[in-house]
Amino acid sequence: MKRILILLGKIIVKLLHLMKRNAGNLPGIVLWHLTGHKCCSIFKVDCPIIAVTGTNGKTSVTNCIAQLFEKSGKKIIINREGNNLDTGICSMLLKYCDMSGKVKADYLILETDESHVPVVYSQLKLDTLVVLNFFRDQLDRNGEMETLIQKINGFCKTFEGNLILNGDDPNTARLGRANPKNTNVKYFRAEPYAFATHKIFEASEGRFCPFCGEPLEYEFYQYSHIGKFICKKCGFGNYEPYITASGIDLDKPVFTADGHTYSPKLNSIYNVYNMTAVAAAAKLYGIKQSVTEGVINNYTVKNGRMENFMLGDRKTTLNLAKNPVGANMTLRVMNEMKGEKELLFVLNDNIADGLDVSWIWDINFSIFERVTRVVTSGTRAYDIAVRIKCSGYDQSKIVVRPDLDKAVEELASTEGRKFVIANYTAVQPTRAALKRYIAKHGGKQE
């Protein structure tokens, strides 16, 4: 029966390729129905599987970990196209397995949606799970964050493989206590950077100890609820980190971890956390330091994630924000740059975004500094304009342009530094609109 299922799956993949489609999800959906919702169980993977999950940063960290092994001469299989549900992972494995379902590689590296970690790895044996962070995200699909964490915690109760956890996020660090028998728990963290605070100014999810219910005490906050915390009652947060980022200077940018200095191309605190997770994985698997430095120092991300454009002579940075934390981090990057700047916020409410856009009320627009004008666009352009107005921002400085091309024209009509925030289904149309402007008026994509 397994061979028939695999043959069927491979035929679907082949037909979709003939139709010029990438076969990223449909083959897995068909097998999901035919296997009683266990589409990944038909594969035999005899190499170590490394999974990366979390609300923000999965794609970047997965790609960097893959590069660590690729540059070390290993054969890897990765869901680079980002199909990270069980059906997407199944579809990807169909392209690499033989007719018996055997997958041959040195390492299988999988970006995995948070809600699908227990689903996929009850069917495939996992060697290492990297958990980056947990924030509120797509409530109409994922539900409340606590429900999601409990599902992963349930999986971790019997997991005895490597756990690489963000020790500065109480929502991920708590997973380290799920299985007291697991001696392979490793935490990464970061020392405070220049804009760390002693008070929280943004929406936060991790204010109370998940074990005893007491308020957590923070030595500092990096952003949202990420920072150095401790529960004075039960000691949650008191652990020895596996690797720590220190000497963080985002102006250069540079940071040190495990005695080695890195100079990444992306200058944000959340990129420091992402790259520290990569360094932790490199340390765990004995990757040569020269390889680790090469990957971290040279990794660049485009596709709408802190991507730079020149609209004529106006530098413009586009960033994807699927939730309040992503938006707040872009606003922080804006504030950390000197001089006046303008913002374009593109908000859609398509199915892939999550139809519930109430998360915009958790964005801290009150931290605006030297933002002289805001343009809003997308299917919910007026909603985000109202949200910004309600934060106390001058209504006369808000321009609503639901049409994206007109919004970009409006943004570029004045001098100065520009930033663009776009949510999930808005980011690619926004990139396209920026490119159209460049083709018409001049500039470049950096």
Number of C-alpha atoms within 10 A of each C-alpha: 7 14 13 11 19 21 17 16 23 22 14 19 24 17 13 16 12 10 10 9 11 15 22 22 19 18 25 28 18 18 22 18 11 12 14 8 16 19 26 26 17 22 21 17 19 15 16 15 20 23 24 27 25 20 18 21 20 24 20 20 26 25 22 24 26 25 20 24 20 16 15 13 10 14 14 17 20 20 22 15 12 18 19 26 20 26 25 24 23 29 29 25 24 28 15 15 18 17 16 15 21 16 20 17 16 17 21 23 22 26 28 28 20 23 20 18 23 16 19 23 20 15 16 16 17 21 18 22 24 27 27 27 25 24 23 21 20 21 16 13 14 14 13 14 16 14 12 16 18 13 16 19 20 14 18 21 16 13 22 17 16 19 23 27 28 31 31 27 25 27 25 23 25 19 23 22 15 18 17 11 11 17 12 13 21 22 23 26 24 26 16 19 18 13 13 17 16 11 11 16 15 18 19 16 17 19 16 14 23 16 13 12 12 14 15 21 15 20 14 19 21 22 21 20 26 26 24 22 24 20 20 14 13 13 14 19 21 13 12 11 16 17 20 22 25 19 15 23 17 21 11 12 16 19 24 18 20 14 11 12 16 24 18 23 17 21 18 21 23 18 16 26 22 24 27 26 28 26 29 24 24 19 16 14 10 10 16 13 13 8 17 26 18 16 23 25 18 14 16 15 14 12 12 22 18 22 19 19 22 21 24 16 14 17 19 26 21 26 24 23 25 25 24 22 25 21 22 22 20 21 22 19 15 24 18 15 13 10 12 16 20 22 23 26 25 30 29 23 17 15 12 11 20 18 14 14 20 15 16 18 15 17 22 20 20 14 16 14 17 14 20 15 20 25 23 31 28 25 17 16 20 17 18 24 21 14 17 22 16 14 15 10 20 13 14 9 13 19 19 19 21 18 15 21 18 15 24 22 16 16 26 22 11 12 14 16 21 26 24 28 26 27 23 20 20 24 24 15 16 25 20 13 19 26 19 14 21 17 12 10 11 13 18 16 15 11
